[in-house]
Amino acid sequence: NQLIKKAYDVSERFFLKSTEYKQKWINQKIKQSGFIPFGTEHAKTSSLFDLKEFWQVVNDFTSMNAPVQNIWTDDEEFNETLKDLYKQFMKLSEILMRVVGEGIEMPKDYVEELVKDQNSVLRIIHYP
């Protein structure tokens, strides 16, 4: 898929930039959005930090319709590519949920309400 290839390309370009550049895009308000530096996250059951850095995109609205603020870089191609990828993955998840709902004979309205305004996170991970 062209969009996935483009996402790999813009992400690689972002992660090759200097630490100082990437740190400009740390979201101080919402930790689920923007750049997360190397060595700042660890598994719940471990005190050892993971050897990765990543970029996260969240839904514009939580399930309660409260606005969530994504943070974006000064690279419009990076921003638009990840926005498009997020939207496409959200559409795919809605289709999959509908199919699962039909398979277990759930009412269509019930499944649609479950996926409405999902609070999902797209994470682009780089292991230096």
C-alpha positions as CSV (number, residue, x, y, z in Angstrom):
1,N,0.0,0.0,0.0
2,Q,1.3,3.4,-1.0
3,L,0.1,5.1,2.2
4,I,2.0,2.7,4.4
5,K,5.1,3.0,2.4
6,K,4.9,6.8,2.6
7,A,4.4,6.6,6.4
8,Y,7.6,4.5,6.7
9,D,9.4,7.1,4.5
10,V,8.3,10.2,6.5
11,S,8.8,8.4,9.8
12,E,12.3,7.4,8.9
13,R,13.1,10.9,7.9
14,F,11.7,12.2,11.2
15,F,13.6,9.7,13.4
16,L,16.9,10.5,11.6
17,K,16.7,14.1,12.8
18,S,18.6,15.4,15.8
19,T,17.4,14.7,19.3
20,E,17.0,18.5,19.8
21,Y,14.7,18.7,16.8
22,K,12.5,15.8,17.9
23,Q,12.2,17.1,21.5
24,K,10.5,20.2,20.2
25,W,7.5,18.0,19.5
26,I,7.0,16.5,23.0
27,N,3.4,17.2,24.0
28,Q,3.6,18.5,27.6
29,K,-0.2,18.4,28.0
30,I,-1.1,15.0,26.6
31,K,1.5,12.2,26.8
32,Q,-0.4,10.0,24.3
33,S,0.3,12.5,21.5
34,G,3.5,13.7,19.7
35,F,7.1,12.6,20.3
36,I,8.1,10.3,23.1
37,P,11.9,10.2,23.6
38,F,14.2,7.2,23.8
39,G,14.3,5.6,27.2
40,T,11.2,7.2,28.8
41,E,8.7,4.3,28.7
42,H,8.9,1.0,30.4
43,A,6.6,-2.1,30.7
44,K,4.2,-2.1,33.6
45,T,6.0,-4.9,35.3
46,S,9.5,-3.7,34.7
47,S,11.6,-0.8,35.9
48,L,13.9,-1.1,32.9
49,F,13.2,1.5,30.1
50,D,12.4,0.3,26.6
51,L,15.0,1.0,24.0
52,K,12.7,2.9,21.6
53,E,11.4,6.3,20.7
54,F,8.1,6.9,19.1
55,W,5.4,9.2,17.7
56,Q,1.8,8.9,18.7
57,V,-1.4,10.2,17.1
58,V,-4.7,10.1,19.0
59,N,-8.3,10.5,17.9
60,D,-9.4,14.1,17.8
61,F,-12.2,13.2,20.3
62,T,-12.4,10.8,23.1
63,S,-15.5,8.6,23.6
64,M,-17.0,11.5,25.6
65,N,-16.5,14.0,22.8
66,A,-13.9,15.9,24.8
67,P,-11.3,17.5,22.4
68,V,-7.9,15.9,22.5
69,Q,-5.0,17.9,21.1
70,N,-2.5,16.2,18.8
71,I,0.8,17.9,18.4
72,W,2.3,18.2,14.9
73,T,5.7,19.0,13.5
74,D,6.7,21.7,11.0
75,D,6.9,18.9,8.3
76,E,3.5,19.1,6.6
77,E,4.1,15.8,4.6
78,F,4.8,14.0,7.9
79,N,1.7,15.4,9.5
80,E,-0.7,14.7,6.6
81,T,0.6,11.2,6.1
82,L,0.1,10.2,9.7
83,K,-3.3,11.9,9.8
84,D,-4.3,9.9,6.7
85,L,-2.9,6.6,8.0
86,Y,-4.8,7.1,11.3
87,K,-8.0,7.8,9.5
88,Q,-7.6,4.7,7.3
89,F,-6.8,2.5,10.3
90,M,-9.9,3.8,12.1
91,K,-12.1,3.0,9.1
92,L,-10.6,-0.5,9.0
93,S,-11.3,-1.0,12.7
94,E,-14.9,0.0,12.2
95,I,-15.3,-2.5,9.4
96,L,-13.7,-5.3,11.5
97,M,-15.9,-4.5,14.5
98,R,-19.0,-4.6,12.3
99,V,-18.1,-8.0,10.9
100,V,-17.3,-9.4,14.4
101,G,-20.6,-7.9,15.6
102,E,-22.5,-9.6,12.8
103,G,-20.7,-12.9,13.5
104,I,-21.8,-12.9,17.1
105,E,-25.2,-11.6,16.2
106,M,-25.0,-8.3,18.0
107,P,-27.4,-5.5,17.0
108,K,-25.9,-3.2,14.4
109,D,-26.7,-0.1,16.5
110,Y,-24.8,-1.6,19.5
111,V,-21.6,-2.2,17.5
112,E,-21.8,1.2,15.8
113,E,-22.1,2.8,19.3
114,L,-19.0,0.9,20.5
115,V,-16.8,2.1,17.7
116,K,-18.1,5.7,17.7
117,D,-15.4,8.2,18.7
118,Q,-12.9,5.5,19.6
119,N,-10.0,6.5,21.7
120,S,-7.3,4.7,19.8
121,V,-3.6,5.5,19.5
122,L,-1.5,5.1,16.4
123,R,2.1,4.6,17.4
124,I,5.1,4.9,15.0
125,I,8.0,3.2,16.8
126,H,11.7,3.6,16.1
127,Y,14.3,1.3,17.7
128,P,17.6,3.1,17.4
